[in-house]
Amino acid sequence: MQIILVSRHLKAAKTIAIMPRHLAMVLATFLAAVFLTSAAMSWLSVHLRFPVVEEALASMQNEESQKTQEYVANNIQMMAARLGELQAQVLQLDTLGDRLAGMAGIKRASVVKEIPAGGGPFLPAPMTANELQAEIERMAQTVESKNDELVVLESKFLEQRVKERLLPTTLPVKDALLGSLFGIRTDPIAGVRAMHEGIDFRADQGTPVVVAADGVVLAASYHREYGNLVEVDHGGSLVSRYAHLSRLNVKPGQIVKRGDLIGDVGSTGRSTGSHLHFEVRMFGVAQNPAHFLRKGSEFALLKRQ
């Protein structure tokens, strides 16, 4: 670029040539001046402590400090809330565990160590963020441990409930008189001492007979000595028998639930009168039915003949 200067004092026009390097030098000089001026002002403001600058710096520091404090306070509040939730979960899990253990009849092992006696005034001590985090991690581990314990308790409880459902504890005949018990007796037909492998329930013919526990019907047919006989498999090689029935209400292979109707009282087979002969066998060996029936709530209401 060229600039031509014309003046009445000059005898001839003067030409000035401006090269790109000249523009670069001017720009660099300007930027250097701005930087040096800014640096000088900053140095003067720090060392000479101009009131306006000090107020601006103090305001910025206070604002940053306030934001930091609010952030920390919010985090601590959230951590404290989380800790409270975990503590509530531990309390609920403990209560549920005690209830399950009681229902299942299981003695729950206490994981809480004995705390020495103590006392004094209550003076709350605020926890730091690190202390809160450590307590949250500890409580989270406690919750996980309680959950594992509940899984075990639930498994044992279900196992106990299944066993209870499969044990013949329900009276097969309601409002009946208790006849011959399990053991040695005088046979009512032969008149000699003989083993009686069940319990007799005296009731009118046609009185409903129900199954004493859940199971699967093994047999429902006529037997020369038992008359109309129903056999129910309760699992674990445990079988119950219902003999001398006047009517059969089930078929082999049928699944029955505790209290389901399986027939009516009668006097079929080797019998001297209307009654139900009830047996419980394990691995084919006759057991005393009273040992099972006593675990139910109805056996105590039976009347002896």
Buried (B, 14 or more C-beta within 10 A) or exposed (E): EEEEEEEEEEEEEEEEEEEEEEEEEEEEEEEEEEEEEEEEEEEEBEEEEEEEBEEEEEEEEEEEEEEEEEEEEEEBEEBBEBBEEBBEBBEEBBEBBEEBBEEBEBEBEEEEEEEEEEEEEEEEEEBEEEEBBEBBEEBBEBBEEBEEBBEEBBEBBEEBEEEBBBBBBBBBBBEBBBBBBBEEEEEBEEEEEEEBBBBBBBBEBEBBBBBBBBBBBBBBEEBEEBBBBBBBBBBEEBBBBBBBBBBBBBEEEBEBEBBBEBBBBBBBBBBEEBBBBBBBBEEEEBBBBBEBBEEBEEBEEBEEE
